[in-house]
Amino acid sequence: MTLTIRPAKPDEAGLVLSFIKALAEYERLAHEVDATEAMIADALFGAHPKVFCDIAEWNGEPAGFALWFYTYSTFRGRHGIWLEDLFVNPEQRGRGIGKALIAGLAKRCLDEKLPRLAWWVLNWNEPSRVFYRSIGATAMDAWTVKRLDGEALERLGRGG
C-alpha cells in the first residue's frame, strides 16, 4: 500500500473538477458549482496561476486533493497558505491521506518560512472538525466570515 502526494498535472483539470464536484456533493453545495474543466485548467495551469493543487494517489489511483493558494498577513508581514478545498474519496478515508495532504502544506509553510496554514470547515461537519482538532488545528471563533456575491456584489460594484 503506497501513498503519493504530487502536484496536479496540466491534463488533470477534469480530475480536479471531479474532486470539486464530489466535495460539493458531500458539503450539500452541489448547486453552487458552476466551474468548468476549462476554468480549472486556466486557473491551475494558465499563464499566471494563482491557485495550486496537490493530488493524493493510493496505489497509483487518485484518492483525493488539496487545492490551495497563498495569502498575506499584514500583521505578520508574510505570506501564508489558504487551503480552499480538501477531499478524500469516501472509500479511501481512514488511511492518512487527508493528513498527508495537510502535512505536505505544513511542510511547504516551514520550507518557505510561512507562519500559517488556514482553512474553513462547515460547522455541521463534525468528522472533519474532530480530524482537524486531532492534528492541532484551532478554531478562530472570534471571527465571522462575510461574503459579498450575486446581486449585492453587482449593486455595490456598480456604485449602489
C-alpha positions as a Markdown table, in Angstrom:
| # | Residue | x | y | z |
|---|---|---|---|---|
| 1 | Met | 0.0 | 0.0 | 0.0 |
| 2 | Thr | 1.6 | 3.3 | -1.1 |
| 3 | Leu | 0.6 | 6.9 | -0.8 |
| 4 | Thr | 2.0 | 9.5 | -3.0 |
| 5 | Ile | 1.3 | 13.3 | -2.9 |
| 6 | Arg | 2.2 | 15.2 | -6.0 |
| 7 | Pro | 1.3 | 18.4 | -7.9 |
| 8 | Ala | -1.6 | 18.1 | -10.3 |
| 9 | Lys | -0.6 | 17.9 | -14.0 |
| 10 | Pro | -1.9 | 20.1 | -16.8 |
| 11 | Asp | -4.0 | 17.2 | -18.3 |
| 12 | Glu | -5.8 | 16.6 | -14.9 |
| 13 | Ala | -8.2 | 19.6 | -14.8 |
| 14 | Gly | -11.1 | 17.1 | -15.3 |
| 15 | Leu | -9.9 | 15.0 | -12.3 |
| 16 | Val | -9.6 | 18.2 | -10.2 |
| 17 | Leu | -13.1 | 19.2 | -11.2 |
| 18 | Ser | -14.4 | 15.7 | -10.4 |
| 19 | Phe | -13.0 | 16.1 | -6.8 |
| 20 | Ile | -14.5 | 19.6 | -6.5 |
| 21 | Lys | -17.9 | 18.2 | -7.5 |
| 22 | Ala | -17.6 | 15.3 | -5.1 |
| 23 | Leu | -16.7 | 17.7 | -2.3 |
| 24 | Ala | -19.6 | 19.9 | -3.2 |
| 25 | Glu | -22.0 | 16.9 | -3.0 |
| 26 | Tyr | -20.6 | 15.9 | 0.4 |
| 27 | Glu | -21.0 | 19.5 | 1.7 |
| 28 | Arg | -24.5 | 19.7 | 0.3 |
| 29 | Leu | -23.4 | 22.6 | -2.0 |
| 30 | Ala | -23.5 | 20.9 | -5.5 |
| 31 | His | -26.0 | 23.6 | -6.6 |
| 32 | Glu | -23.2 | 26.2 | -6.2 |
| 33 | Val | -20.7 | 24.6 | -8.6 |
| 34 | Asp | -20.5 | 26.4 | -11.9 |
| 35 | Ala | -16.8 | 25.8 | -12.5 |
| 36 | Thr | -15.9 | 24.1 | -15.8 |
| 37 | Glu | -12.9 | 22.0 | -16.7 |
| 38 | Ala | -11.6 | 24.9 | -18.9 |
| 39 | Met | -11.9 | 27.3 | -15.9 |
| 40 | Ile | -10.0 | 24.9 | -13.6 |
| 41 | Ala | -7.3 | 24.3 | -16.3 |
| 42 | Asp | -6.8 | 28.0 | -16.8 |
| 43 | Ala | -6.7 | 28.7 | -13.0 |
| 44 | Leu | -4.2 | 26.0 | -12.3 |
| 45 | Phe | -2.1 | 25.9 | -15.5 |
| 46 | Gly | -2.7 | 29.2 | -17.3 |
| 47 | Ala | 0.0 | 31.8 | -17.9 |
| 48 | His | -0.1 | 33.2 | -14.3 |
| 49 | Pro | -1.6 | 30.5 | -12.0 |
| 50 | Lys | -2.8 | 31.9 | -8.7 |
| 51 | Val | -4.0 | 28.6 | -7.2 |
| 52 | Phe | -2.3 | 25.2 | -6.9 |
| 53 | Cys | -3.4 | 21.7 | -6.4 |
| 54 | Asp | -1.9 | 18.6 | -4.9 |
| 55 | Ile | -3.2 | 15.1 | -5.8 |
| 56 | Ala | -3.0 | 12.2 | -3.4 |
| 57 | Glu | -2.7 | 8.8 | -5.0 |
| 58 | Trp | -3.3 | 5.5 | -3.2 |
| 59 | Asn | -1.6 | 2.6 | -5.0 |
| 60 | Gly | -1.3 | 4.8 | -8.1 |
| 61 | Glu | -5.0 | 5.7 | -8.2 |
| 62 | Pro | -6.3 | 9.2 | -7.5 |
| 63 | Ala | -7.6 | 9.3 | -3.9 |
| 64 | Gly | -8.0 | 13.0 | -3.0 |
| 65 | Phe | -6.8 | 16.5 | -3.5 |
| 66 | Ala | -5.9 | 19.7 | -1.8 |
| 67 | Leu | -6.5 | 23.0 | -3.6 |
| 68 | Trp | -4.7 | 26.0 | -2.1 |
| 69 | Phe | -3.3 | 29.5 | -2.7 |
| 70 | Tyr | -1.0 | 32.0 | -1.0 |
| 71 | Thr | -2.5 | 34.6 | 1.4 |
| 72 | Tyr | -0.8 | 37.5 | 3.0 |
| 73 | Ser | -0.9 | 38.6 | 6.7 |
| 74 | Thr | -0.3 | 42.3 | 7.2 |
| 75 | Phe | 0.2 | 41.6 | 11.0 |
| 76 | Arg | 2.8 | 39.0 | 10.3 |
| 77 | Gly | 4.3 | 40.8 | 7.3 |
| 78 | Arg | 4.5 | 37.4 | 5.4 |
| 79 | His | 2.5 | 35.1 | 3.2 |
| 80 | Gly | 0.7 | 32.1 | 4.4 |
| 81 | Ile | -1.3 | 29.3 | 2.7 |
| 82 | Trp | -5.1 | 29.1 | 2.4 |
| 83 | Leu | -6.4 | 25.6 | 1.9 |
| 84 | Glu | -9.5 | 26.2 | -0.2 |
| 85 | Asp | -10.5 | 22.5 | -0.7 |
| 86 | Leu | -9.5 | 19.2 | 0.8 |
| 87 | Phe | -11.3 | 16.0 | -0.2 |
| 88 | Val | -10.5 | 12.3 | 0.1 |
| 89 | Asn | -12.7 | 9.7 | -1.7 |
| 90 | Pro | -15.0 | 8.2 | 1.0 |
| 91 | Glu | -13.9 | 4.6 | 0.3 |
| 92 | Gln | -10.3 | 5.7 | 0.8 |
| 93 | Arg | -10.7 | 7.6 | 4.1 |
| 94 | Gly | -9.0 | 6.4 | 7.3 |
| 95 | Arg | -5.7 | 5.7 | 5.6 |
| 96 | Gly | -4.0 | 9.0 | 6.5 |
| 97 | Ile | -4.5 | 10.6 | 3.1 |
| 98 | Gly | -6.1 | 13.8 | 4.3 |
| 99 | Lys | -3.5 | 14.2 | 7.0 |
| 100 | Ala | -0.7 | 13.6 | 4.4 |
| 101 | Leu | -2.2 | 16.3 | 2.1 |
| 102 | Ile | -2.3 | 18.8 | 5.0 |
| 103 | Ala | 1.1 | 17.8 | 6.3 |
| 104 | Gly | 2.5 | 18.5 | 2.8 |
| 105 | Leu | 1.2 | 22.0 | 3.0 |
| 106 | Ala | 2.5 | 22.4 | 6.6 |
| 107 | Lys | 5.9 | 21.4 | 5.3 |
| 108 | Arg | 5.7 | 23.9 | 2.5 |
| 109 | Cys | 4.9 | 26.6 | 5.1 |
| 110 | Leu | 8.0 | 25.6 | 7.1 |
| 111 | Asp | 10.2 | 25.4 | 4.0 |
| 112 | Glu | 9.1 | 28.8 | 2.7 |
| 113 | Lys | 9.0 | 30.3 | 6.2 |
| 114 | Leu | 5.3 | 31.0 | 6.1 |
| 115 | Pro | 3.7 | 31.5 | 9.5 |
| 116 | Arg | 0.3 | 30.0 | 8.9 |
| 117 | Leu | -1.9 | 27.5 | 7.2 |
| 118 | Ala | -5.6 | 28.2 | 7.4 |
| 119 | Trp | -9.0 | 26.9 | 6.1 |
| 120 | Trp | -12.7 | 26.8 | 6.8 |
| 121 | Val | -14.8 | 23.9 | 7.9 |
| 122 | Leu | -18.5 | 23.8 | 7.9 |
| 123 | Asn | -20.0 | 23.9 | 11.4 |
| 124 | Trp | -22.1 | 20.7 | 10.8 |
| 125 | Asn | -19.1 | 18.7 | 9.6 |
| 126 | Glu | -18.2 | 17.1 | 12.9 |
| 127 | Pro | -16.0 | 14.3 | 11.4 |
| 128 | Ser | -13.8 | 16.9 | 9.8 |
| 129 | Arg | -13.8 | 19.1 | 12.9 |
| 130 | Val | -12.7 | 16.2 | 15.0 |
| 131 | Phe | -9.9 | 15.3 | 12.5 |
| 132 | Tyr | -8.7 | 18.9 | 12.4 |
| 133 | Arg | -8.6 | 19.1 | 16.2 |
| 134 | Ser | -6.6 | 15.8 | 16.2 |
| 135 | Ile | -3.8 | 17.5 | 14.1 |
| 136 | Gly | -3.7 | 20.5 | 16.4 |
| 137 | Ala | -5.8 | 23.0 | 14.4 |
| 138 | Thr | -7.7 | 25.6 | 16.4 |
| 139 | Ala | -11.0 | 27.3 | 15.7 |
| 140 | Met | -10.9 | 31.0 | 15.1 |
| 141 | Asp | -14.3 | 31.6 | 16.8 |
| 142 | Ala | -13.7 | 35.3 | 17.3 |
| 143 | Trp | -14.1 | 35.9 | 13.6 |
| 144 | Thr | -17.2 | 35.8 | 11.4 |
| 145 | Val | -16.8 | 35.1 | 7.7 |
| 146 | Lys | -18.5 | 37.6 | 5.5 |
| 147 | Arg | -19.3 | 37.3 | 1.8 |
| 148 | Leu | -20.4 | 39.6 | -0.9 |
| 149 | Asp | -21.7 | 38.0 | -4.1 |
| 150 | Gly | -24.6 | 37.9 | -6.5 |
| 151 | Glu | -26.9 | 40.9 | -6.6 |
| 152 | Ala | -25.3 | 42.6 | -3.6 |
| 153 | Leu | -21.9 | 42.4 | -5.3 |
| 154 | Glu | -23.3 | 43.7 | -8.6 |
| 155 | Arg | -25.1 | 46.6 | -6.8 |
| 156 | Leu | -22.1 | 47.7 | -4.8 |
| 157 | Gly | -19.7 | 47.2 | -7.7 |
| 158 | Arg | -21.8 | 49.4 | -9.9 |
| 159 | Gly | -21.9 | 52.2 | -7.4 |
| 160 | Gly | -25.1 | 51.4 | -5.5 |
